[in-house]
Amino acid sequence: MFTGISIALILLIVGGLNWLLAGLFEFDLVAAIFGGQEAILFKIVSILVGLSAIYCIKLFGRIKD
């Protein structure tokens, strides 16, 4: 099944793709899917993406030179 790191990486990929779309086309895919930036589901997803980024900071310790 999925581990915590797998879920965090999936959420970071979603967040990164959303930022790509926002930067290139001024389109917020997550807001469009979940009902706008004021919708509670949008806020939950945004918070989860941010928490995933914080969680993945520990992955830097696994990088080998």
C-alpha positions, 0 to 999 in steps of 0.5 A: 500500500501507500506509505506516508512518504508516497502520499506526501510525494503524490501531494507534492506532485499535484501541488507542483503541477498546479503551480505549473498551470498557474504560472503558465496559464493562470489556471488553478486546477485544484480550485477548479476541481474543488469549487474555488479558492473559498471552498473548504475542500480547496483549503484542505487540499492546500493544507495537505500539500503544504504539510507534505512539503514539510514532511518531505524535508526529511528526505534530504537526509537520504540524499547521497552525494 
